[in-house]
Amino acid sequence: MLSYDVRVWGIRANKGMRRTTYTLRWFVFGRVFSKTYVTKALAENRRAELIAALRRGEPFDKQHGLPESEIRLRLTSVTFYAHAQEFMDMKWPALQPGSRRSLAGALATITLALVDTRDSAPDHSAGFRALTTWGYNKQARAAGKPREQHAGVIAWIERHSLPVAALTDPKVARAAYNATTTSHDGKSFEANTHRNKMKGLSGAIKYAIELGRLTTNPMDRISTSPPRKVVTVDRRVVVNPAQARVLLSRVAEQGPTGPRLVAFFAVMYFAGLRPAEVLALRIQDCTLPKTGWGELTFAESSPYAAPIWTDNGEDSPRKSLKHRAKQESRTVPACPELIRHIRAHAEQFGIAPDGRLFTSTAGGKLRYATFAKIWSRTRAAALTKAQAASPLAGRPYDLRHAAVSTWLNAGVAAPQVAEWAGHSVQTLLSTYAKCIDGQEEQNRKRIEEALEWKGPEPDLDD
């Protein structure tokens, strides 16, 4: 949006009661721009700059009325911190609370790697907290200045953040990339962590190209292979039915909260729900006949999100199911044993006003840290020393892995298991390939049939 249709007019004096000011006016493609200065010398200097740009043959920007060189300088002088704030604010409305938190963390990590450290830098942890709780939280910034403990850190970052244009330097680009693979203390990030941080860096760079702050993607020159992502479930984490029942029987022994979580973990094991789906499960989602099998039909989950990342300040709001459209439901069979667990839980602890089955002892939302702690204690109480030291059921989520593995090993067709688990068939088979028993023996039988082998080879010496 540049034009050579430019005229610079003379300076106009504005005589006031206390002092005289001076206004410079110029014309760019049908629009008149003006700026007022407190002294005539300042106005004349600015007029001389604009005339010099005209004599160099520079076009002027139609929107801002500035020479092309000044627009380019304005674009390239924006710091990565300021740019990342704009990027976060642009993305904020469309992101779920958990995604907001994840993106803020990624941008904070990269920002702290792209600073001039000639002056003493603040503690990395302090910088990360300041950026994630205020710098890259749109609602916190809208509410006012950062808290006292963050104000100094934010001010230092504002002064020392490198320009976005510095990413065109291969060394700076490498520093940004390395921040997505390795923590500030030299520890390698897991593949998923790298992927999330790289997603934030790539998004910020694409937005910079969109705004004209970069012309190309500097990451295209980076040839380092990313950390390898593990996509298959380790069969060592999968409990068998006997082990699962032992674990469930010991959950109730873990303090006052333990009894409230027996059915919680039972839903994960027998129905294969994700933790966020169990937290959102309501009694009206359950078909619980007195005899035989029932069903769980649900359309929402409740992933963890602190109030600072939500639009209404609510803790862990309900959202649509993972990989599903809004209000799209999923139905999972409920075996008689699971039905008994749910019925017993509802009778003993009641249900929340909105129908939720699982709440804290105070009646509020059940926190992730709470059930993770109870599960850790349960493993220590129920498993042998060797088993407790192994990956066996190391996380509550491993109960879901056990459920899906059990269905597959029972011979349920993969498309049906995928539907129950909320996966695509391709993802299901690639994720649980190592957890399906009997494949080797079945494959050998198929090969024998193909070779038409009917018994031991004859002795050729006879």
Steps between C-alpha positions, in 0.01 A plus 500: 500500500763750384463811286718759330215754508653706783518874580661662803360840596648784699494535878208677663540694827230460764503795735352418838451681829822361655712385208515450126508152349583397143307256282644313203251374242551268203290316245518131394262361239191695598564509876633792704734425792622744762716518809547787744834589664584726792781677314542615140839330476349158572230555237757613242722198569209265445399680181856467374490120567182458300633710209825300503299176468313651203827596330631143549197380310344316794128422490291584807269267686135591434376399845762665720630768266863403566787430259558135416834494685336619822224241471760229449699622802185510712415144403847356556561679830211328678636278778419132514328556835269770358436294189423186701248698707322606180506141376359369828224762502410412141477126582333537841129507402519178296703297751375272776634583850750215494630607160539858625711376788710282270562778246590749774755253638652447156529874431648561846770238442596650164486859622745425780739352242479811278629767738815707525667365815785749527322638805430252777189304409228412751457144621360286218218362713399851607500611137291202392242563773478871420446434130248218538291664773504856362709566188319243285168493681267740321251522785766565764649785297155648439443500877797727568874513563694187601527409864789647695700174491470491119534870413880513509536185292253622237680835478834323448355282223348804328844667494703195399276305262664468157322632190299249300728583207795359695369154410649552155840449668564121483645500853190667644273263305695205638463635855125523449482145367721362778263650755232264367716190546700568817408668828699792640687259731605268218238224525346369178127549463272206427373479142154632590647797687725581204205475264292745709783752531588472132135557416513827693823611330374409152171678559675817616731494197213451254319791662815713464512417129132587471567843657813565293740474794675207333517412132588130532486230767846480663418152634515364145879507529504287815587142409514336845267203541232556767472267801339171405142466615388173659162418348443147628392404850759305696332170584682502836261768626191286429350317798319170462150454648628346824747784558234760417257357755770491769580866433134604506447315828783696666393846383239524777773465764677822398367757745162676501511569126585143400145354524370777270745393227436126475228542239699782337787264421256218419346712223846555351582128513171341394378770256830648375411863568762772516536671842341821366203298374451330836508836679216624278294178519146555632245255632273588207776380265475149646259219422526272805262203486471274804617204296709463187700759313440874493644796309679830557403765243676832545588806291726712722826488691652717770876538439699688762526876451569764764250789516753747354474324164121487477268772371273500805751418775361148537730214603519219239190585293322231302586466130430269209666159484848467358499462120119552494276781386305699756216294651618186317467212745676170554343182636698240693371169639483465876551146630303382806806538724536867402128558554533369856788743565305800369182408687690451826678835454176690434331343802789573735608846384205635305532713190568867434210737420591486131511120508877454518597172663845590625569795729743590778424435865379863522267448204706703255686393190743213537854613422752310291764522772260333743428184305862476379619501862246236603603280207867527597419388853284216370779362282737501795247313714374249244801405288807303586823689541617393156167593339494840672847571362384407148285706258196282582195731534735788574232758423122494533488539120653154471166357612353628172784328314415179683133530402574548130759220502249265665236573235744436217633179653143381557453505123276808472532643150741792474241745356272433797783542752605822326144633531485416870843649569444816296783425255533451128569138404846598375588673826361212703706232325821706495463594867415154633694283256731368773215423740316246287576145618518193279604677181825307459335158532218597264745635244701175509184298438411719203848452351475122550167499317644707215793258467257204517717349773337195657765367737871435558724498194590147378848372573681527167752230598229228515 
